[in-house]
């Protein structure tokens, strides 16, 4: 029997991030889900993002569960009686 292995990976989502002004703030969205907001100050723009999202060098990333292949798992089968 094979079992699918899942691992967390950082996936770039920059091309899916959009922004919208609302209530005097610039809110950020990915696939219609609000992921944070952008603020502006004397040091430039800053991003406050929900857990699982990152901003690095003008790119946005999401930590996602990605299938990483399969791992073999031992299963005791009784072939003579036809069950596994």
N, C-alpha and C positions, 0 to 999 in steps of 0.2 A: 504494500500500500504506500502511496506517496502523499505527502502532506505539503501544502503550499507554504513557503516561508515568507514572512512579511517583515520589512525593515523600514525605518524612518529615513527619508531622504529629503534633501532641500531641493525643491523644484522651482525653477524660475517661472513666474506668472506675470511678468512686466506687461506683456501685450494684452493681458486680460484686466488690468487695473484701470479703473476710470475714476473721475472725481466729480463732485457736485457740491456747489455752494448751497448751504441750508442753515438758517438761523445764524448767519454771520460766520460760519465755519466751513472749511473745505473738507468734506467727508470723502473717504476713499472706499471703493467697492471692487470686489472681484466676483464675477458671475452673480451680480445682483445681491451679494451679501456684503454688508458693511464690515470692513476689516480695520478701519482706523480713521485717523484724520491727520491733516498736515497743518502745522502751525508755522508762523513766520515771526522772526524776531531779528535783533541786531546781528546775530551770528548766522543768519540765513534760515532756510527752511528746515524744520524738524518733523519727524514722523512719529506719531504715537499709534502703534499697531496692536491688534489683538494678539493674544498668545498663539503661537504657531505661524506667525507671519514675521518677516524681516525685511529691512531695507538696507542695501549695501551697494555702494558705488553706483548710484542711480538705477538700481535694479530692485525689483520686489521678488520675494521668495516665500514659499509656503512649505512647511514641514508636512509631508504626506506619507501615508503608508503605501509602499510600493512592493509588489510581488518580486522576490529576488530569486526565484527558481523553486525547485522542489527539494525536499529532504525525504529520504527513505525512512519509513517507520516499520518496525517489525510487527507482524500480525501472525498469531498462531492459527493456522488453518488445519482442518481435518478433511483432507481431500477424499479419504475413503468414504466418509459419511456425507460429503457434499456441502459442507458449510465452511465459511471463512469469517 
